[in-house]
Amino acid sequence: MKAMILAAGRGTRLPPLTNHCPKALVEIAGRTLLEIALQRIATFGVRDFIVNAHHFADAIVEYLQKNQNFGLRIEILAKRNCSTLAAD
């Protein structure tokens, strides 16, 4: 089974937290919203993900690479040109 995480929003309701990073990378208790979502969904046995990104998409790719995709298979769908960026 594959899950899709929608992370393309601009985070317009969260400034100043989203002035320089995407909403998916906003931290709560030391963990990003993206990490929390990935790990919660993974508890149901899902290991394949598509992350839809647009606003600061490169930051999301870098974050996932830095964290070795949290041991998951993650594909980034970048809205800016409808291409797929490798996250691993």
MOPAC internal coordinates of N, CA, C and O (Angstrom, degrees):
PM7 1SCF
backbone

  N    0.0000 0     0.00 0     0.00 0    0    0    0
  C    1.4474 1     0.00 0     0.00 0    1    0    0
  C    1.5275 1   108.31 1     0.00 0    2    1    0
  O    1.2310 1   121.09 1   -34.74 1    3    2    1
  N    1.3103 1   115.51 1   145.26 1    3    2    1
  C    1.4626 1   122.78 1  -179.69 1    5    3    2
  C    1.5225 1   108.42 1  -120.25 1    6    5    3
  O    1.2310 1   120.52 1   -38.55 1    7    6    5
  N    1.3246 1   116.60 1   141.45 1    7    6    5
  C    1.4668 1   121.38 1   177.63 1    9    7    6
  C    1.5255 1   109.29 1  -117.26 1   10    9    7
  O    1.2310 1   121.29 1   -30.58 1   11   10    9
  N    1.3237 1   115.14 1   149.42 1   11   10    9
  C    1.4613 1   120.25 1   177.06 1   13   11   10
  C    1.5174 1   109.32 1  -116.21 1   14   13   11
  O    1.2310 1   121.45 1   -47.42 1   15   14   13
  N    1.3208 1   114.83 1   132.58 1   15   14   13
  C    1.4628 1   121.11 1   176.88 1   17   15   14
  C    1.5205 1   107.39 1  -111.58 1   18   17   15
  O    1.2310 1   121.12 1   -54.99 1   19   18   17
  N    1.3196 1   115.46 1   125.01 1   19   18   17
  C    1.4639 1   121.05 1   180.00 1   21   19   18
  C    1.5257 1   108.34 1   -88.35 1   22   21   19
  O    1.2310 1   121.07 1   -70.49 1   23   22   21
  N    1.3424 1   115.56 1   109.51 1   23   22   21
  C    1.4559 1   120.77 1  -176.67 1   25   23   22
  C    1.5306 1   110.85 1  -130.34 1   26   25   23
  O    1.2310 1   120.65 1  -147.47 1   27   26   25
  N    1.3161 1   116.37 1    32.53 1   27   26   25
  C    1.4661 1   120.45 1  -174.56 1   29   27   26
  C    1.5259 1   113.85 1   -96.79 1   30   29   27
  O    1.2310 1   119.84 1   174.10 1   31   30   29
  N    1.3187 1   117.90 1    -5.90 1   31   30   29
  C    1.4632 1   120.35 1  -175.60 1   33   31   30
  C    1.5180 1   113.82 1   -68.51 1   34   33   31
  O    1.2310 1   121.18 1   -20.57 1   35   34   33
  N    1.3008 1   115.36 1   159.43 1   35   34   33
  C    1.4602 1   121.41 1   180.00 1   37   35   34
  C    1.5239 1   112.94 1   -86.00 1   38   37   35
  O    1.2310 1   119.51 1   169.36 1   39   38   37
  N    1.2884 1   118.55 1   -10.64 1   39   38   37
  C    1.4594 1   120.63 1   179.73 1   41   39   38
  C    1.5122 1   112.65 1    67.29 1   42   41   39
  O    1.2310 1   120.44 1  -140.68 1   43   42   41
  N    1.3255 1   116.77 1    39.32 1   43   42   41
  C    1.4644 1   121.25 1  -174.36 1   45   43   42
  C    1.5238 1   113.64 1   -65.30 1   46   45   43
  O    1.2310 1   120.14 1   161.21 1   47   46   45
  N    1.3208 1   117.34 1   -18.79 1   47   46   45
  C    1.4708 1   119.41 1   179.35 1   49   47   46
  C    1.5288 1   112.34 1   -94.66 1   50   49   47
  O    1.2310 1   120.30 1  -175.80 1   51   50   49
  N    1.3348 1   117.02 1     4.20 1   51   50   49
  C    1.4636 1   119.47 1  -177.07 1   53   51   50
  C    1.5254 1   115.61 1  -119.36 1   54   53   51
  O    1.2310 1   118.97 1  -159.63 1   55   54   53
  N    1.3310 1   119.57 1    20.37 1   55   54   53
  C    1.4529 1   116.37 1   177.41 1   57   55   54
  C    1.5262 1   109.74 1   -67.83 1   58   57   55
  O    1.2310 1   118.17 1   -29.96 1   59   58   57
  N    1.2693 1   121.09 1   150.04 1   59   58   57
  C    1.4674 1   127.48 1     4.71 1   61   59   58
  C    1.5245 1   114.09 1   -85.40 1   62   61   59
  O    1.2310 1   119.49 1  -178.11 1   63   62   61
  N    1.3303 1   118.58 1     1.89 1   63   62   61
  C    1.4620 1   120.62 1  -177.83 1   65   63   62
  C    1.5240 1   112.60 1   -60.42 1   66   65   63
  O    1.2310 1   120.29 1   148.30 1   67   66   65
  N    1.3198 1   117.05 1   -31.70 1   67   66   65
  C    1.4662 1   120.55 1  -176.27 1   69   67   66
  C    1.5322 1   113.40 1  -104.99 1   70   69   67
  O    1.2310 1   120.30 1  -164.69 1   71   70   69
  N    1.3202 1   117.04 1    15.31 1   71   70   69
  C    1.4693 1   119.29 1   178.19 1   73   71   70
  C    1.5311 1   111.66 1   -67.22 1   74   73   71
  O    1.2310 1   120.61 1   149.25 1   75   74   73
  N    1.3304 1   116.45 1   -30.75 1   75   74   73
  C    1.4676 1   119.98 1  -174.69 1   77   75   74
  C    1.5260 1   113.40 1  -129.06 1   78   77   75
  O    1.2310 1   120.20 1  -171.37 1   79   78   77
  N    1.3089 1   117.22 1     8.63 1   79   78   77
  C    1.4662 1   119.94 1   176.95 1   81   79   78
  C    1.5206 1   108.76 1  -153.51 1   82   81   79
  O    1.2310 1   120.33 1   -21.64 1   83   82   81
  N    1.3329 1   116.97 1   158.36 1   83   82   81
  C    1.4632 1   119.78 1   179.59 1   85   83   82
  C    1.5255 1   111.10 1   -73.06 1   86   85   83
  O    1.2310 1   120.76 1   -24.12 1   87   86   85
  N    1.3043 1   116.15 1   155.88 1   87   86   85
  C    1.4633 1   121.81 1   179.25 1   89   87   86
  C    1.5231 1   110.96 1   -55.48 1   90   89   87
  O    1.2310 1   120.04 1   144.11 1   91   90   89
  N    1.3187 1   117.52 1   -35.89 1   91   90   89
  C    1.4694 1   121.60 1  -178.73 1   93   91   90
  C    1.5281 1   112.36 1   -62.44 1   94   93   91
  O    1.2310 1   120.09 1   158.78 1   95   94   93
  N    1.3332 1   117.43 1   -21.22 1   95   94   93
  C    1.4611 1   120.68 1  -179.04 1   97   95   94
  C    1.5270 1   113.08 1  -103.02 1   98   97   95
  O    1.2310 1   120.11 1  -172.14 1   99   98   97
  N    1.3172 1   117.39 1     7.86 1   99   98   97
  C    1.4633 1   120.83 1   173.36 1  101   99   98
  C    1.5226 1   107.37 1   -68.54 1  102  101   99
  O    1.2310 1   120.71 1   -44.55 1  103  102  101
  N    1.3278 1   116.24 1   135.45 1  103  102  101
  C    1.4596 1   120.65 1  -177.04 1  105  103  102
  C    1.5149 1   113.07 1   -95.22 1  106  105  103
  O    1.2310 1   121.79 1   -37.71 1  107  106  105
  N    1.3206 1   114.18 1   142.29 1  107  106  105
  C    1.4572 1   122.84 1   171.73 1  109  107  106
  C    1.5199 1   106.12 1  -129.75 1  110  109  107
  O    1.2310 1   120.37 1   -59.91 1  111  110  109
  N    1.3037 1   116.90 1   120.09 1  111  110  109
  C    1.4701 1   121.97 1  -179.99 1  113  111  110
  C    1.5260 1   111.49 1    53.95 1  114  113  111
  O    1.2310 1   120.38 1  -140.20 1  115  114  113
  N    1.3355 1   116.88 1    39.80 1  115  114  113
  C    1.4548 1   121.37 1   175.42 1  117  115  114
  C    1.5142 1   115.99 1    82.12 1  118  117  115
  O    1.2310 1   119.78 1  -176.02 1  119  118  117
  N    1.3215 1   118.02 1     3.98 1  119  118  117
  C    1.4691 1   121.94 1   178.26 1  121  119  118
  C    1.5190 1   109.25 1  -127.40 1  122  121  119
  O    1.2310 1   120.79 1   -36.98 1  123  122  121
  N    1.3227 1   116.09 1   143.02 1  123  122  121
  C    1.4632 1   118.95 1   179.65 1  125  123  122
  C    1.5276 1   110.04 1   -77.44 1  126  125  123
  O    1.2310 1   121.46 1   -22.03 1  127  126  125
  N    1.3263 1   114.81 1   157.97 1  127  126  125
  C    1.4647 1   119.63 1   176.17 1  129  127  126
  C    1.5251 1   110.98 1   -59.18 1  130  129  127
  O    1.2310 1   120.40 1   144.15 1  131  130  129
  N    1.3281 1   116.84 1   -35.85 1  131  130  129
  C    1.4593 1   120.83 1   178.79 1  133  131  130
  C    1.5303 1   110.95 1   -65.65 1  134  133  131
  O    1.2310 1   120.28 1   133.85 1  135  134  133
  N    1.3180 1   117.07 1   -46.15 1  135  134  133
  C    1.4663 1   120.73 1   178.32 1  137  135  134
  C    1.5298 1   110.71 1   -59.64 1  138  137  135
  O    1.2310 1   120.87 1   134.82 1  139  138  137
  N    1.3230 1   115.94 1   -45.18 1  139  138  137
  C    1.4695 1   120.24 1   179.85 1  141  139  138
  C    1.5260 1   110.45 1   -59.54 1  142  141  139
  O    1.2310 1   120.23 1   133.42 1  143  142  141
  N    1.3308 1   117.16 1   -46.58 1  143  142  141
  C    1.4627 1   120.99 1  -179.11 1  145  143  142
  C    1.5294 1   111.19 1   -63.55 1  146  145  143
  O    1.2310 1   120.38 1   133.21 1  147  146  145
  N    1.3308 1   116.89 1   -46.79 1  147  146  145
  C    1.4668 1   120.21 1  -179.96 1  149  147  146
  C    1.5230 1   111.46 1   -59.48 1  150  149  147
  O    1.2310 1   120.72 1   132.60 1  151  150  149
  N    1.3140 1   116.23 1   -47.40 1  151  150  149
  C    1.4615 1   119.52 1  -176.60 1  153  151  150
  C    1.5249 1   112.64 1   -69.35 1  154  153  151
  O    1.2310 1   120.18 1   143.47 1  155  154  153
  N    1.3106 1   117.27 1   -36.53 1  155  154  153
  C    1.4716 1   118.88 1   177.49 1  157  155  154
  C    1.5231 1   111.48 1   -66.22 1  158  157  155
  O    1.2310 1   120.52 1   135.98 1  159  158  157
  N    1.3195 1   116.61 1   -44.02 1  159  158  157
  C    1.4606 1   119.82 1   179.37 1  161  159  158
  C    1.5299 1   110.05 1   -66.31 1  162  161  159
  O    1.2310 1   120.30 1   142.71 1  163  162  161
  N    1.3320 1   117.03 1   -37.29 1  163  162  161
  C    1.4674 1   121.21 1   179.51 1  165  163  162
  C    1.5302 1   111.98 1   -61.99 1  166  165  163
  O    1.2310 1   120.04 1   153.18 1  167  166  165
  N    1.3351 1   117.53 1   -26.82 1  167  166  165
  C    1.4710 1   119.55 1   178.67 1  169  167  166
  C    1.5289 1   111.88 1   -64.96 1  170  169  167
  O    1.2310 1   120.46 1   164.14 1  171  170  169
  N    1.3379 1   116.73 1   -15.86 1  171  170  169
  C    1.4623 1   121.16 1   177.28 1  173  171  170
  C    1.5255 1   111.68 1   -93.91 1  174  173  171
  O    1.2310 1   120.68 1  -171.19 1  175  174  173
  N    1.3243 1   116.31 1     8.81 1  175  174  173
  C    1.4569 1   120.74 1   176.68 1  177  175  174
  C    1.5113 1   115.36 1    94.12 1  178  177  175
  O    1.2310 1   119.72 1  -178.74 1  179  178  177
  N    1.3084 1   118.14 1     1.26 1  179  178  177
  C    1.4654 1   121.34 1   179.91 1  181  179  178
  C    1.5266 1   108.56 1   -78.82 1  182  181  179
  O    1.2310 1   120.36 1   -50.16 1  183  182  181
  N    1.3206 1   116.91 1   129.84 1  183  182  181
  C    1.4659 1   121.88 1   179.49 1  185  183  182
  C    1.5310 1   112.31 1  -122.31 1  186  185  183
  O    1.2310 1   120.18 1   169.36 1  187  186  185
  N    1.3212 1   117.26 1   -10.64 1  187  186  185
  C    1.4680 1   122.33 1  -179.39 1  189  187  186
  C    1.5193 1   109.24 1  -112.04 1  190  189  187
  O    1.2310 1   121.10 1   -52.81 1  191  190  189
  N    1.3244 1   115.51 1   127.19 1  191  190  189
  C    1.4580 1   120.91 1  -176.41 1  193  191  190
  C    1.5166 1   111.26 1  -131.54 1  194  193  191
  O    1.2310 1   121.39 1   -29.89 1  195  194  193
  N    1.3083 1   114.95 1   150.11 1  195  194  193
  C    1.4640 1   122.93 1   165.75 1  197  195  194
  C    1.5152 1   105.09 1  -119.03 1  198  197  195
  O    1.2310 1   120.82 1   -51.53 1  199  198  197
  N    1.3258 1   116.04 1   128.47 1  199  198  197
  C    1.4577 1   120.89 1   176.85 1  201  199  198
  C    1.5250 1   107.10 1  -112.07 1  202  201  199
  O    1.2310 1   120.81 1   -63.19 1  203  202  201
  N    1.3216 1   116.06 1   116.81 1  203  202  201
  C    1.4541 1   122.65 1   177.18 1  205  203  202
  C    1.5279 1   107.45 1   -83.29 1  206  205  203
  O    1.2310 1   120.32 1   -59.90 1  207  206  205
  N    1.3261 1   116.99 1   120.10 1  207  206  205
  C    1.4721 1   120.87 1  -176.11 1  209  207  206
  C    1.5248 1   110.23 1  -130.90 1  210  209  207
  O    1.2310 1   121.18 1   -27.87 1  211  210  209
  N    1.3166 1   115.35 1   152.13 1  211  210  209
  C    1.4685 1   120.92 1   176.07 1  213  211  210
  C    1.5249 1   109.29 1  -146.93 1  214  213  211
  O    1.2310 1   120.41 1   111.11 1  215  214  213
  N    1.3169 1   116.83 1   -68.89 1  215  214  213
  C    1.4605 1   122.49 1  -177.82 1  217  215  214
  C    1.5249 1   109.05 1   -69.60 1  218  217  215
  O    1.2310 1   120.06 1   -62.58 1  219  218  217
  N    1.3381 1   117.50 1   117.42 1  219  218  217
  C    1.4708 1   122.97 1  -176.66 1  221  219  218
  C    1.5280 1   111.67 1    57.44 1  222  221  219
  O    1.2310 1   120.32 1  -139.43 1  223  222  221
  N    1.3352 1   116.99 1    40.57 1  223  222  221
  C    1.4725 1   121.48 1  -178.91 1  225  223  222
  C    1.5179 1   111.95 1   -56.74 1  226  225  223
  O    1.2310 1   120.05 1   141.78 1  227  226  225
  N    1.3265 1   117.51 1   -38.22 1  227  226  225
  C    1.4655 1   120.30 1  -179.73 1  229  227  226
  C    1.5255 1   111.76 1   -62.43 1  230  229  227
  O    1.2310 1   120.26 1   145.74 1  231  230  229
  N    1.3238 1   117.10 1   -34.26 1  231  230  229
  C    1.4670 1   120.82 1   178.24 1  233  231  230
  C    1.5246 1   110.74 1   -65.88 1  234  233  231
  O    1.2310 1   120.60 1   143.52 1  235  234  233
  N    1.3257 1   116.45 1   -36.48 1  235  234  233
  C    1.4680 1   120.51 1   177.97 1  237  235  234
  C    1.5202 1   110.07 1   -67.09 1  238  237  235
  O    1.2310 1   120.20 1   136.18 1  239  238  237
  N    1.3342 1   117.21 1   -43.82 1  239  238  237
  C    1.4629 1   121.36 1   178.29 1  241  239  238
  C    1.5292 1   109.92 1   -60.99 1  242  241  239
  O    1.2310 1   120.08 1   132.65 1  243  242  241
  N    1.3190 1   117.46 1   -47.35 1  243  242  241
  C    1.4703 1   121.51 1   179.69 1  245  243  242
  C    1.5235 1   111.37 1   -60.93 1  246  245  243
  O    1.2310 1   120.43 1   137.89 1  247  246  245
  N    1.3182 1   116.79 1   -42.11 1  247  246  245
  C    1.4660 1   121.43 1   179.75 1  249  247  246
  C    1.5246 1   110.83 1   -61.92 1  250  249  247
  O    1.2310 1   120.31 1   134.37 1  251  250  249
  N    1.3131 1   117.02 1   -45.63 1  251  250  249
  C    1.4572 1   120.48 1   180.00 1  253  251  250
  C    1.5269 1   111.23 1   -65.70 1  254  253  251
  O    1.2310 1   120.21 1   138.90 1  255  254  253
  N    1.3288 1   117.21 1   -41.10 1  255  254  253
  C    1.4634 1   120.43 1   177.28 1  257  255  254
  C    1.5279 1   110.84 1   -61.72 1  258  257  255
  O    1.2310 1   120.64 1   135.60 1  259  258  257
  N    1.3118 1   116.39 1   -44.40 1  259  258  257
  C    1.4667 1   121.65 1  -179.83 1  261  259  258
  C    1.5307 1   111.44 1   -60.35 1  262  261  259
  O    1.2310 1   120.56 1   147.91 1  263  262  261
  N    1.3088 1   116.53 1   -32.09 1  263  262  261
  C    1.4677 1   121.57 1  -178.35 1  265  263  262
  C    1.5297 1   112.64 1  -102.69 1  266  265  263
  O    1.2310 1   120.28 1  -160.07 1  267  266  265
  N    1.3325 1   117.06 1    19.93 1  267  266  265
  C    1.4617 1   123.24 1   179.11 1  269  267  266
  C    1.5288 1   112.18 1    47.27 1  270  269  267
  O    1.2310 1   121.14 1  -141.20 1  271  270  269
  N    1.3316 1   115.42 1    38.80 1  271  270  269
  C    1.4723 1   122.50 1   178.25 1  273  271  270
  C    1.5266 1   112.53 1    55.81 1  274  273  271
  O    1.2310 1   120.54 1  -158.26 1  275  274  273
  N    1.3231 1   116.58 1    21.74 1  275  274  273
  C    1.4671 1   121.67 1  -179.82 1  277  275  274
  C    1.5298 1   111.34 1    54.68 1  278  277  275
  O    1.2310 1   120.96 1  -150.96 1  279  278  277
  N    1.3352 1   115.77 1    29.04 1  279  278  277
  C    1.4580 1   120.59 1   178.94 1  281  279  278
  C    1.5179 1   114.14 1    75.05 1  282  281  279
  O    1.2310 1   120.44 1  -164.86 1  283  282  281
  N    1.3183 1   116.77 1    15.14 1  283  282  281
  C    1.4672 1   122.34 1  -177.32 1  285  283  282
  C    1.5232 1   109.99 1  -112.31 1  286  285  283
  O    1.2310 1   120.31 1   -15.93 1  287  286  285
  N    1.3206 1   117.02 1   164.07 1  287  286  285
  C    1.4643 1   121.60 1   173.70 1  289  287  286
  C    1.5251 1   107.23 1   -93.78 1  290  289  287
  O    1.2310 1   121.18 1   -66.06 1  291  290  289
  N    1.3269 1   115.34 1   113.94 1  291  290  289
  C    1.4651 1   120.01 1  -174.39 1  293  291  290
  C    1.5200 1   110.30 1  -126.78 1  294  293  291
  O    1.2310 1   121.60 1   -49.03 1  295  294  293
  N    1.3119 1   114.55 1   130.97 1  295  294  293
  C    1.4534 1   123.06 1   176.05 1  297  295  294
  C    1.5279 1   106.96 1  -113.93 1  298  297  295
  O    1.2310 1   120.25 1   -45.41 1  299  298  297
  N    1.3244 1   117.12 1   134.59 1  299  298  297
  C    1.4669 1   120.91 1   178.62 1  301  299  298
  C    1.5243 1   109.02 1  -102.36 1  302  301  299
  O    1.2310 1   120.92 1   -54.11 1  303  302  301
  N    1.3014 1   115.85 1   125.89 1  303  302  301
  C    1.4573 1   121.62 1   174.40 1  305  303  302
  C    1.5223 1   106.16 1  -103.50 1  306  305  303
  O    1.2310 1   120.84 1   -73.86 1  307  306  305
  N    1.3267 1   115.99 1   106.14 1  307  306  305
  C    1.4638 1   121.00 1  -177.15 1  309  307  306
  C    1.5138 1   110.12 1   -89.16 1  310  309  307
  O    1.2310 1   120.96 1   -61.16 1  311  310  309
  N    1.3059 1   115.77 1   118.84 1  311  310  309
  C    1.4648 1   121.74 1  -176.21 1  313  311  310
  C    1.5185 1   112.58 1   -67.90 1  314  313  311
  O    1.2310 1   119.80 1   154.40 1  315  314  313
  N    1.3256 1   117.98 1   -25.60 1  315  314  313
  C    1.4643 1   120.03 1  -172.74 1  317  315  314
  C    1.5162 1   113.60 1   -57.37 1  318  317  315
  O    1.2310 1   120.36 1   146.19 1  319  318  317
  N    1.3470 1   116.92 1   -33.81 1  319  318  317
  C    1.4495 1   118.03 1   176.63 1  321  319  318
  C    1.5311 1   111.90 1  -139.51 1  322  321  319
  O    1.2310 1   121.47 1  -161.69 1  323  322  321
  N    1.3427 1   114.79 1    18.31 1  323  322  321
  C    1.4613 1   121.97 1   178.67 1  325  323  322
  C    1.5145 1   112.48 1    55.71 1  326  325  323
  O    1.2310 1   120.42 1  -148.88 1  327  326  325
  N    1.3291 1   116.79 1    31.12 1  327  326  325
  C    1.4543 1   119.93 1   176.99 1  329  327  326
  C    1.5237 1   108.86 1  -107.66 1  330  329  327
  O    1.2310 1   121.14 1   -13.53 1  331  330  329
  N    1.2998 1   115.42 1   166.47 1  331  330  329
  C    1.4522 1   120.71 1   179.05 1  333  331  330
  C    1.5227 1   108.40 1  -103.06 1  334  333  331
  O    1.2310 1   120.67 1   -51.18 1  335  334  333
  N    1.3168 1   116.32 1   128.82 1  335  334  333
  C    1.4611 1   122.05 1   176.25 1  337  335  334
  C    1.5178 1   108.01 1  -102.29 1  338  337  335
  O    1.2310 1   120.02 1   -42.06 1  339  338  337
  N    1.3054 1   117.56 1   137.94 1  339  338  337
  C    1.4704 1   120.03 1   177.05 1  341  339  338
  C    1.5253 1   109.01 1   -75.88 1  342  341  339
  O    1.2310 1   120.94 1   -44.33 1  343  342  341
  N    1.3089 1   115.81 1   135.67 1  343  342  341
  C    1.4604 1   119.85 1   178.33 1  345  343  342
  C    1.5168 1   110.71 1  -108.88 1  346  345  343
  O    1.2310 1   119.82 1  -172.61 1  347  346  345
  N    1.3224 1   117.95 1     7.39 1  347  346  345
  C    1.4651 1   119.09 1   178.43 1  349  347  346
  C    1.4750 1   110.71 1  -130.28 1  350  349  347
  O    1.2310 1   120.10 1   180.00 1  351  350  349

